[in-house]
Amino acid sequence: MNRILTFCTAIAATAFMAGCSNANKAAGGTNNEADLYKTWRMVEVDGLPVDTAGLMRPAELTFQQADSRVHGSAGCNMITGGFKLEAPNKISFTPMAATKMMCMGKMQYEDKFIGVTDKIKTWTVVDGVLTLGDTDGKTLVRLMAK
């Protein structure tokens, strides 16, 4: 009988802790820095949904922990730059460098992304979605885990 009671108590405690963890994330809780370091596919840039049809390259970013660098593409040119995590949900980017190809009709996401990187100040990861925003809470870029 004691084994069953101990087992049930352990399951209840685990379920409670998992529920608290998810509630904390949904409420904008503390980010887990490890969640950031992967490849992310862009789904929205400055309010514009990213339509991947016909892009020259995948619209995605990879965050690297070892050298605090980000690289990828917003659909046309290769882009790279640095970033700095300043607090659990604060982030800043160095100016982005990009190759200089012209992709007719395919540069709208790249232009918007490069245009907002200096405004990005916050980040959150909830349910496989990385949201980069400004200091007022406006979403500037949304990305999904690849």
C-alpha positions as CSV (number, residue, x, y, z in Angstrom):
1,M,0.0,0.0,0.0
2,N,2.9,2.4,0.8
3,R,4.4,1.8,-2.6
4,I,1.2,2.7,-4.4
5,L,0.8,5.8,-2.3
6,T,4.5,6.8,-2.9
7,F,4.1,6.1,-6.7
8,C,0.8,8.2,-6.9
9,T,2.4,11.1,-5.0
10,A,5.5,11.0,-7.3
11,I,3.2,11.2,-10.4
12,A,1.1,14.0,-8.9
13,A,4.2,16.0,-8.0
14,T,5.7,15.5,-11.5
15,A,2.4,16.6,-13.2
16,F,2.2,19.6,-10.9
17,M,5.8,20.7,-11.7
18,A,5.2,20.3,-15.5
19,G,2.1,22.4,-15.2
20,C,3.9,25.1,-13.4
21,S,6.7,25.1,-15.9
22,N,4.3,25.5,-18.9
23,A,2.3,28.2,-17.1
24,N,5.5,30.1,-16.4
25,K,6.5,29.9,-20.1
26,A,3.1,30.9,-21.3
27,A,3.1,33.9,-19.0
28,G,6.4,35.1,-20.4
29,G,8.5,33.3,-17.8
30,T,12.3,33.1,-17.7
31,N,13.8,31.9,-21.0
32,N,15.9,28.9,-21.2
33,E,19.0,30.1,-23.1
34,A,19.6,26.6,-24.5
35,D,16.3,26.9,-26.5
36,L,17.8,29.7,-28.6
37,Y,20.8,27.8,-30.0
38,K,19.3,26.1,-33.1
39,T,18.1,26.9,-36.5
40,W,14.9,28.8,-36.8
41,R,12.6,29.3,-39.9
42,M,11.2,32.8,-40.3
43,V,7.4,32.9,-40.4
44,E,6.8,36.6,-39.9
45,V,9.0,39.7,-40.3
46,D,7.7,43.1,-39.1
47,G,4.1,42.0,-39.6
48,L,4.6,40.4,-43.0
49,P,4.0,36.7,-43.2
50,V,7.0,34.9,-44.9
51,D,5.9,33.2,-48.1
52,T,8.7,30.7,-48.8
53,A,7.5,29.9,-52.4
54,G,10.2,30.9,-54.8
55,L,12.8,32.1,-52.4
56,M,16.4,31.7,-53.5
57,R,17.4,30.3,-50.0
58,P,15.5,29.2,-47.0
59,A,14.5,32.1,-44.8
60,E,16.1,30.9,-41.6
61,L,18.6,31.9,-38.9
62,T,21.0,29.8,-36.8
63,F,22.1,31.0,-33.4
64,Q,25.6,29.8,-32.3
65,Q,26.4,29.8,-28.6
66,A,30.2,29.3,-29.0
67,D,30.9,32.7,-30.6
68,S,27.6,34.5,-30.1
69,R,26.9,34.7,-33.8
70,V,23.8,34.4,-35.9
71,H,23.8,33.4,-39.6
72,G,21.4,32.4,-42.3
73,S,19.3,34.1,-45.0
74,A,16.1,36.0,-45.3
75,G,15.4,34.4,-48.6
76,C,18.0,35.9,-50.9
77,N,21.4,36.9,-49.5
78,M,23.4,35.2,-46.8
79,I,23.4,37.3,-43.6
80,T,25.5,37.1,-40.5
81,G,26.1,39.1,-37.4
82,G,26.7,39.0,-33.7
83,F,24.3,39.0,-30.8
84,K,24.5,39.6,-27.1
85,L,22.2,38.2,-24.4
86,E,22.0,40.9,-21.7
87,A,19.4,39.4,-19.4
88,P,17.0,36.4,-19.4
89,N,14.9,38.0,-22.1
90,K,17.0,40.8,-23.4
91,I,19.0,40.5,-26.7
92,S,20.8,42.9,-29.0
93,F,22.3,42.4,-32.4
94,T,25.4,43.9,-34.0
95,P,24.9,45.4,-37.5
96,M,24.2,42.5,-39.9
97,A,26.5,41.9,-42.9
98,A,25.0,40.4,-46.1
99,T,26.1,39.3,-49.5
100,K,25.0,41.6,-52.3
101,M,23.0,39.5,-54.7
102,M,19.8,41.1,-56.2
103,C,16.9,38.7,-56.2
104,M,14.1,40.3,-58.2
105,G,10.9,40.3,-56.2
106,K,12.4,38.3,-53.4
107,M,14.1,40.9,-51.2
108,Q,11.1,42.1,-49.2
109,Y,11.8,39.8,-46.2
110,E,15.5,40.6,-46.2
111,D,15.0,44.3,-46.4
112,K,12.5,44.2,-43.5
113,F,14.7,41.9,-41.4
114,I,17.8,44.0,-41.8
115,G,15.6,47.1,-41.1
116,V,14.4,45.8,-37.7
117,T,17.5,44.1,-36.3
118,D,18.6,47.3,-34.5
119,K,15.2,47.5,-32.9
120,I,15.1,44.0,-31.5
121,K,15.6,44.1,-27.8
122,T,13.7,41.1,-26.4
123,W,13.3,37.4,-27.1
124,T,11.1,34.6,-25.9
125,V,10.7,30.9,-26.8
126,V,7.3,29.4,-26.2
127,D,6.1,26.1,-27.8
128,G,8.8,26.1,-30.4
129,V,8.3,29.7,-31.5
130,L,11.0,32.3,-31.1
131,T,9.6,35.8,-30.9
132,L,12.0,38.8,-31.3
133,G,10.5,42.1,-30.2
134,D,11.1,45.7,-29.3
135,T,11.2,47.2,-25.8
136,D,7.5,48.0,-26.1
137,G,6.5,44.4,-26.6
138,K,5.8,44.7,-30.3
139,T,6.7,41.5,-32.2
140,L,9.3,42.2,-34.9
141,V,10.2,38.7,-36.0
142,R,8.6,35.3,-35.4
143,L,10.5,32.1,-36.2
144,M,9.7,28.4,-35.7
145,A,12.1,25.8,-34.6
146,K,13.3,23.8,-37.6
